Amino acid sequence: MSKNFLIGIVGGTGYTGLELLRLLLLHPQVKIHTIASRSQAGQPISDIFPGLENYPLFFEDVNLKKLTACDLVFYATPHEVAMGQAGELVKAGVKVVDLSADFRLKNTTVFEHWYCQHSDPELLQKAVYGLTELNREAIKTAQLIANPGCYPTSIQLPLAPLLYEGLIETKGIFIDSKSGVSGAGKSLSVGNLYTENDENFRAYGVAGHRHLPEIEQELSHFADEAIQVTFVPHLLPMTRGIESTIYCQLKEGIKLTDIYQVWQKKYAQEDFISIRENTPPATKEVRGTNRCAFSAVIPQQRNTLVISSVIDNLVKGASGQAVQNMNIMLGLDETLGLGQIPLLA
C-alpha cells in the first residue's frame, strides 16, 4: 500500500491557501494533518469556504508539535512569517515549501531593501529556488523550497533557455506583464475594490516592483552575467491569470526556428509546458491548471523577438508549483494532484 504523507498548511485562508486546499484535498497520496490560521483558529474550513462543506477540517492555531509531525509544511503567509518558523521545522527533519518571498532573494541587503531585515540569513542561503523545470535536481534533495513568484515564473520559463544558449542579447530586455486581481491577495485596499478594477486597466509598481530583483537574480544565473531588465506589471479586471509579453533583441544570425528548437529541446519532456508555434496563448487556456504556455514571433522580420507567456497566477504561479515541488521532494510522480483540464468558463 502506498504511503499517505502528512501535510501541514500555515496560512490557509488566503487565495493561495485556498488553492492549496483545492489541490491537496484531491491528491491521492497526502493527508492534511493541520491547517493553521491564528485569525480563524477553531473555525471549520467550511465557515470560510462553504464549498468545502464535505471536508470536516478545522483551522487551528500554529502548533509546532503538530507541524513537526508532518512530512512537509506549506507556508502560504505574508512575508516575515516563514523566516521566523521554518528553521525549527527544518531542524526537526520536516520539509518546507514557502510560498512567500522570505527565501527567494539570496542577497540579504537586496532583501532588506525590498522587504525587511532577514531574521534567519543562514537558512536563507540553504533554501533552494523552486522553479521546477529549471531546478529539478536540486529540488529532489531540498529541505526548504523558496517557491517562485507568479510574474517571475511566467518570465523565466521562456527566457532562461534563450539566455543560457546565447540566442538573445542580455541588454534591452523589456517585460510587460498583466495579472488578475487575485495576485494582490485578500488584504483590503482601495486598489483591490471591484469598482476600482471593473472596466479598468492600469500599470502599477512602475518605479519598482518586488519581483524585479527575483527576476534579475535568476536570469543572471542562466546568462552567466548580471542581467538588468525593465519590468512593468499591470492589473487586469479579472480574477486569475497572468500574461507576460517580453521584448528582447536577437543575436546576429538567430532565426525564429532557432528559438523554437531551443525550447523544444529544453521542454520536450515537460508535462506542464506548452509551446505554441502558431498563435500567442491566452490566459483562459491555462486557467486552473499548472501549465505555462508561451510562443514567440519576430514582427516584420526585424531583430526584436516578442514572447507571449501565460500562467494561472494561483496555480503555476503559486500553489500548483508548490504541489509540484512537494511531489518531487517526497519522491512522488510530479503530476499527482495536478490535473490538466482548464477552467474554461
GUKOLTI-185235 format. One record per residue (C-alpha): residue in three letters; residue number from 1; x negated, y negated, z. Coordinates in pm, whole numbers, always signed. Layout:
<nodes>
NODE/type/seq/X/Y/Z
NODE/ALA/NUM/X/Y/Z
...
</nodes>
This chain:
<nodes>
NODE/type/seq/X/Y/Z
NODE/MET/1/+0/+0/+0
NODE/SER/2/-135/-344/-93
NODE/LYS/3/-212/-581/+192
NODE/ASN/4/+4/-882/+270
NODE/PHE/5/-221/-1175/+364
NODE/LEU/6/-111/-1413/+640
NODE/ILE/7/-89/-1774/+523
NODE/GLY/8/-60/-2098/+715
NODE/ILE/9/+52/-2438/+586
NODE/VAL/10/-26/-2760/+769
NODE/GLY/11/+189/-3046/+642
NODE/GLY/12/+484/-2863/+495
NODE/THR/13/+732/-3147/+450
NODE/GLY/14/+583/-3345/+160
NODE/TYR/15/+617/-3275/-210
NODE/THR/16/+302/-3064/-230
NODE/GLY/17/+404/-2876/+86
NODE/LEU/18/+744/-2801/-66
NODE/GLU/19/+579/-2685/-389
NODE/LEU/20/+356/-2452/-187
NODE/LEU/21/+664/-2308/-19
NODE/ARG/22/+834/-2258/-356
NODE/LEU/23/+535/-2065/-490
NODE/LEU/24/+435/-1871/-178
NODE/LEU/25/+783/-1750/-88
NODE/LEU/26/+791/-1560/-418
NODE/HIS/27/+430/-1441/-402
NODE/PRO/28/+418/-1059/-379
NODE/GLN/29/+112/-1032/-152
NODE/VAL/30/+133/-1310/+104
NODE/LYS/31/+343/-1381/+411
NODE/ILE/32/+384/-1728/+558
NODE/HIS/33/+271/-1697/+920
NODE/THR/34/+315/-2061/+1025
NODE/ILE/35/+426/-2394/+877
NODE/ALA/36/+300/-2682/+1087
NODE/SER/37/+460/-3027/+1093
NODE/ARG/38/+433/-3245/+1401
NODE/SER/39/+724/-3466/+1291
NODE/GLN/40/+962/-3174/+1228
NODE/ALA/41/+844/-2917/+1484
NODE/GLY/42/+1126/-2686/+1592
NODE/GLN/43/+1343/-2759/+1287
NODE/PRO/44/+1444/-2484/+1041
NODE/ILE/45/+1289/-2546/+700
NODE/SER/46/+1643/-2540/+558
NODE/ASP/47/+1723/-2858/+755
NODE/ILE/48/+1464/-3041/+547
NODE/PHE/49/+1501/-2835/+228
NODE/PRO/50/+1860/-2699/+215
NODE/GLY/51/+1779/-2497/-96
NODE/LEU/52/+1566/-2269/+126
NODE/GLU/53/+1858/-2167/+349
NODE/ASN/54/+1793/-1796/+286
NODE/TYR/55/+1445/-1814/+441
NODE/PRO/56/+1451/-1805/+826
NODE/LEU/57/+1137/-2012/+881
NODE/PHE/58/+1085/-2294/+1130
NODE/PHE/59/+842/-2584/+1133
NODE/GLU/60/+601/-2567/+1426
NODE/ASP/61/+356/-2799/+1592
NODE/VAL/62/-7/-2746/+1493
NODE/ASN/63/-113/-2434/+1684
NODE/LEU/64/-481/-2344/+1648
NODE/LYS/65/-419/-1991/+1778
NODE/LYS/66/-161/-1922/+1507
NODE/LEU/67/-373/-2087/+1239
NODE/THR/68/-681/-1880/+1331
NODE/ALA/69/-467/-1565/+1298
NODE/CYS/70/-417/-1647/+929
NODE/ASP/71/-627/-1520/+643
NODE/LEU/72/-601/-1858/+469
NODE/VAL/73/-463/-2201/+561
NODE/PHE/74/-350/-2475/+326
NODE/TYR/75/-369/-2842/+426
NODE/ALA/76/-102/-3046/+245
NODE/THR/77/-163/-3352/+461
NODE/PRO/78/-275/-3714/+429
NODE/HIS/79/-650/-3769/+434
NODE/GLU/80/-831/-3750/+771
NODE/VAL/81/-622/-3454/+899
NODE/ALA/82/-809/-3163/+739
NODE/MET/83/-1154/-3304/+814
NODE/GLY/84/-1068/-3302/+1183
NODE/GLN/85/-936/-2944/+1196
NODE/ALA/86/-1086/-2736/+915
NODE/GLY/87/-1421/-2687/+1091
NODE/GLU/88/-1265/-2483/+1373
NODE/LEU/89/-1084/-2260/+1125
NODE/VAL/90/-1392/-2202/+913
NODE/LYS/91/-1590/-2109/+1227
NODE/ALA/92/-1317/-1855/+1308
NODE/GLY/93/-1354/-1698/+963
NODE/VAL/94/-1033/-1843/+819
NODE/LYS/95/-1042/-1958/+457
NODE/VAL/96/-913/-2312/+395
NODE/VAL/97/-775/-2487/+88
NODE/ASP/98/-742/-2862/+140
NODE/LEU/99/-507/-3045/-97
NODE/SER/100/-605/-3388/+35
NODE/ALA/101/-916/-3582/-66
NODE/ASP/102/-1108/-3505/+255
NODE/PHE/103/-1370/-3280/+96
NODE/ARG/104/-1379/-3389/-270
NODE/LEU/105/-1647/-3659/-262
NODE/LYS/106/-1993/-3536/-164
NODE/ASN/107/-2146/-3881/-110
NODE/THR/108/-2034/-3997/+235
NODE/THR/109/-2098/-4363/+151
NODE/VAL/110/-1871/-4335/-155
NODE/PHE/111/-1613/-4151/+53
NODE/GLU/112/-1615/-4423/+318
NODE/HIS/113/-1571/-4693/+52
NODE/TRP/114/-1254/-4532/-84
NODE/TYR/115/-1111/-4368/+229
NODE/CYS/116/-1270/-4382/+575
NODE/GLN/117/-1572/-4263/+769
NODE/HIS/118/-1601/-3887/+735
NODE/SER/119/-1580/-3706/+1069
NODE/ASP/120/-1747/-3382/+953
NODE/PRO/121/-2013/-3463/+691
NODE/GLU/122/-2188/-3128/+744
NODE/LEU/123/-1872/-2936/+649
NODE/LEU/124/-1819/-3174/+357
NODE/GLN/125/-2142/-3052/+198
NODE/LYS/126/-2030/-2689/+231
NODE/ALA/127/-1695/-2742/+58
NODE/VAL/128/-1651/-2604/-294
NODE/TYR/129/-1471/-2816/-552
NODE/GLY/130/-1173/-2611/-665
NODE/LEU/131/-1119/-2689/-1032
NODE/THR/132/-1065/-2323/-1102
NODE/GLU/133/-1151/-2284/-1470
NODE/LEU/134/-1475/-2478/-1427
NODE/ASN/135/-1594/-2344/-1090
NODE/ARG/136/-1452/-1993/-1055
NODE/GLU/137/-1768/-1812/-943
NODE/ALA/138/-1829/-2050/-652
NODE/ILE/139/-1462/-2030/-550
NODE/LYS/140/-1481/-1650/-515
NODE/THR/141/-1709/-1671/-213
NODE/ALA/142/-1597/-2006/-70
NODE/GLN/143/-1469/-2057/+284
NODE/LEU/144/-1345/-2410/+218
NODE/ILE/145/-1198/-2543/-107
NODE/ALA/146/-1153/-2909/-195
NODE/ASN/147/-850/-2886/-423
NODE/PRO/148/-889/-3142/-705
NODE/GLY/149/-674/-3449/-754
NODE/CYS/150/-398/-3442/-1014
NODE/TYR/151/-539/-3704/-1253
NODE/PRO/152/-892/-3557/-1235
NODE/THR/153/-757/-3212/-1324
NODE/SER/154/-586/-3336/-1639
NODE/ILE/155/-901/-3527/-1740
NODE/GLN/156/-1183/-3286/-1656
NODE/LEU/157/-1043/-2974/-1819
NODE/PRO/158/-1061/-3112/-2174
NODE/LEU/159/-1361/-3343/-2122
NODE/ALA/160/-1608/-3129/-1926
NODE/PRO/161/-1690/-2874/-2202
NODE/LEU/162/-1741/-3153/-2457
NODE/LEU/163/-1986/-3333/-2228
NODE/TYR/164/-2166/-3011/-2144
NODE/GLU/165/-2213/-2924/-2512
NODE/GLY/166/-2313/-3282/-2601
NODE/LEU/167/-2036/-3341/-2856
NODE/ILE/168/-1935/-3685/-2727
NODE/GLU/169/-2114/-3999/-2611
NODE/THR/170/-2143/-4040/-2236
NODE/LYS/171/-2069/-4413/-2253
NODE/GLY/172/-1748/-4580/-2360
NODE/ILE/173/-1502/-4322/-2224
NODE/PHE/174/-1158/-4475/-2163
NODE/ILE/175/-881/-4287/-1984
NODE/ASP/176/-517/-4397/-1990
NODE/SER/177/-315/-4175/-1753
NODE/LYS/178/+56/-4170/-1672
NODE/SER/179/+222/-3994/-1378
NODE/GLY/180/+567/-3922/-1242
NODE/VAL/181/+663/-4087/-912
NODE/SER/182/+614/-3771/-702
NODE/GLY/183/+239/-3832/-736
NODE/ALA/184/+277/-4116/-486
NODE/GLY/185/+407/-3881/-217
NODE/LYS/186/+706/-3924/+14
NODE/SER/187/+596/-4229/+210
NODE/LEU/188/+843/-4512/+190
NODE/SER/189/+733/-4817/-8
NODE/VAL/190/+899/-5069/-233
NODE/GLY/191/+699/-4944/-531
NODE/ASN/192/+845/-4594/-494
NODE/LEU/193/+1210/-4700/-486
NODE/TYR/194/+1441/-4574/-762
NODE/THR/195/+1544/-4924/-865
NODE/GLU/196/+1179/-5027/-900
NODE/ASN/197/+1094/-4735/-1128
NODE/ASP/198/+1407/-4659/-1328
NODE/GLU/199/+1376/-4800/-1683
NODE/ASN/200/+1035/-4937/-1587
NODE/PHE/201/+672/-4866/-1676
NODE/ARG/202/+365/-5022/-1520
NODE/ALA/203/-6/-4984/-1457
NODE/TYR/204/-140/-4969/-1101
NODE/GLY/205/-477/-4934/-935
NODE/VAL/206/-633/-5109/-1235
NODE/ALA/207/-909/-5269/-1028
NODE/GLY/208/-1000/-4932/-880
NODE/HIS/209/-822/-4602/-807
NODE/ARG/210/-931/-4339/-554
NODE/HIS/211/-951/-4071/-821
NODE/LEU/212/-1214/-4264/-1017
NODE/PRO/213/-1517/-4157/-808
NODE/GLU/214/-1396/-3796/-816
NODE/ILE/215/-1368/-3805/-1196
NODE/GLU/216/-1714/-3960/-1235
NODE/GLN/217/-1876/-3728/-981
NODE/GLU/218/-1757/-3412/-1151
NODE/LEU/219/-1806/-3524/-1513
NODE/SER/220/-2163/-3625/-1425
NODE/HIS/221/-2238/-3261/-1338
NODE/PHE/222/-2142/-3145/-1685
NODE/ALA/223/-2313/-3430/-1868
NODE/ASP/224/-2627/-3391/-1654
NODE/GLU/225/-2640/-3769/-1615
NODE/ALA/226/-2445/-4037/-1430
NODE/ILE/227/-2111/-4096/-1602
NODE/GLN/228/-1900/-4411/-1572
NODE/VAL/229/-1552/-4419/-1721
NODE/THR/230/-1272/-4673/-1742
NODE/PHE/231/-968/-4520/-1576
NODE/VAL/232/-625/-4686/-1567
NODE/PRO/233/-326/-4498/-1418
NODE/HIS/234/+39/-4582/-1487
NODE/LEU/235/+368/-4493/-1321
NODE/LEU/236/+640/-4331/-1532
NODE/PRO/237/+1013/-4330/-1446
NODE/MET/238/+1027/-3951/-1396
NODE/THR/239/+977/-3717/-1101
NODE/ARG/240/+687/-3496/-1208
NODE/GLY/241/+428/-3467/-1483
NODE/ILE/242/+104/-3631/-1598
NODE/GLU/243/-13/-3727/-1944
NODE/SER/244/-373/-3844/-1985
NODE/THR/245/-484/-4000/-2312
NODE/ILE/246/-865/-4001/-2332
NODE/TYR/247/-1068/-4204/-2582
NODE/CYS/248/-1434/-4122/-2645
NODE/GLN/249/-1693/-4160/-2917
NODE/LEU/250/-1817/-3859/-3113
NODE/LYS/251/-2185/-3785/-3151
NODE/GLU/252/-2310/-3822/-3509
NODE/GLY/253/-2202/-3538/-3737
NODE/ILE/254/-1944/-3392/-3498
NODE/LYS/255/-1612/-3290/-3658
NODE/LEU/256/-1272/-3210/-3510
NODE/THR/257/-1331/-2841/-3582
NODE/ASP/258/-1637/-2856/-3352
NODE/ILE/259/-1419/-2985/-3069
NODE/TYR/260/-1170/-2702/-3103
NODE/GLN/261/-1442/-2441/-3134
NODE/VAL/262/-1594/-2550/-2803
NODE/TRP/263/-1254/-2547/-2633
NODE/GLN/264/-1165/-2205/-2774
NODE/LYS/265/-1500/-2062/-2666
NODE/LYS/266/-1463/-2200/-2313
NODE/TYR/267/-1094/-2130/-2254
NODE/ALA/268/-1001/-1835/-2479
NODE/GLN/269/-953/-1602/-2181
NODE/GLU/270/-785/-1854/-1952
NODE/ASP/271/-423/-1786/-1852
NODE/PHE/272/-344/-2146/-1762
NODE/ILE/273/-499/-2339/-2051
NODE/SER/274/-302/-2411/-2371
NODE/ILE/275/-488/-2567/-2663
NODE/ARG/276/-266/-2742/-2919
NODE/GLU/277/-409/-2788/-3268
NODE/ASN/278/-111/-2939/-3447
NODE/THR/279/+67/-3181/-3217
NODE/PRO/280/+0/-3357/-2884
NODE/PRO/281/+161/-3173/-2591
NODE/ALA/282/+449/-3314/-2389
NODE/THR/283/+493/-3311/-2011
NODE/LYS/284/+815/-3110/-2029
NODE/GLU/285/+640/-2807/-2179
NODE/VAL/286/+427/-2765/-1864
NODE/ARG/287/+686/-2883/-1609
NODE/GLY/288/+699/-2634/-1321
NODE/THR/289/+401/-2435/-1450
NODE/ASN/290/+34/-2410/-1359
NODE/ARG/291/-76/-2482/-1715
NODE/CYS/292/-282/-2763/-1862
NODE/ALA/293/-215/-2823/-2233
NODE/PHE/294/-428/-3051/-2449
NODE/SER/295/-502/-3146/-2807
NODE/ALA/296/-732/-3383/-2999
NODE/VAL/297/-723/-3597/-3312
NODE/ILE/298/-965/-3833/-3487
NODE/PRO/299/-737/-4117/-3603
NODE/GLN/300/-806/-4250/-3954
NODE/GLN/301/-1110/-4016/-3963
NODE/ARG/302/-1320/-4273/-3779
NODE/ASN/303/-1552/-4196/-3491
NODE/THR/304/-1311/-4209/-3194
NODE/LEU/305/-1182/-3883/-3051
NODE/VAL/306/-837/-3911/-2889
NODE/ILE/307/-744/-3635/-2646
NODE/SER/308/-395/-3587/-2502
NODE/SER/309/-373/-3371/-2189
NODE/VAL/310/-65/-3281/-1981
NODE/ILE/311/-6/-3107/-1649
NODE/ASP/312/+263/-3087/-1382
NODE/ASN/313/+109/-3302/-1108
NODE/LEU/314/+269/-3094/-831
NODE/VAL/315/+163/-2757/-973
NODE/LYS/316/-163/-2753/-1172
NODE/GLY/317/-236/-3094/-1021
NODE/ALA/318/-186/-2974/-664
NODE/SER/319/-8/-2670/-518
NODE/GLY/320/-26/-2435/-817
NODE/GLN/321/-401/-2481/-849
NODE/ALA/322/-426/-2432/-472
NODE/VAL/323/-245/-2097/-502
NODE/GLN/324/-467/-2006/-799
NODE/ASN/325/-770/-2076/-579
NODE/MET/326/-615/-1877/-294
NODE/ASN/327/-571/-1576/-521
NODE/ILE/328/-938/-1587/-620
NODE/MET/329/-1060/-1634/-261
NODE/LEU/330/-852/-1335/-142
NODE/GLY/331/-958/-1112/-431
NODE/LEU/332/-612/-1106/-590
NODE/ASP/333/-503/-1133/-951
NODE/GLU/334/-546/-1501/-1031
NODE/THR/335/-198/-1531/-1186
NODE/LEU/336/+2/-1385/-894
NODE/GLY/337/+291/-1607/-791
NODE/LEU/338/+232/-1848/-1077
NODE/GLY/339/+498/-1777/-1339
NODE/GLN/340/+453/-1941/-1677
NODE/ILE/341/+813/-2028/-1769
NODE/PRO/342/+854/-2410/-1767
NODE/LEU/343/+1145/-2601/-1615
NODE/LEU/344/+1286/-2706/-1950
NODE/ALA/345/+1569/-2925/-1824
</nodes>
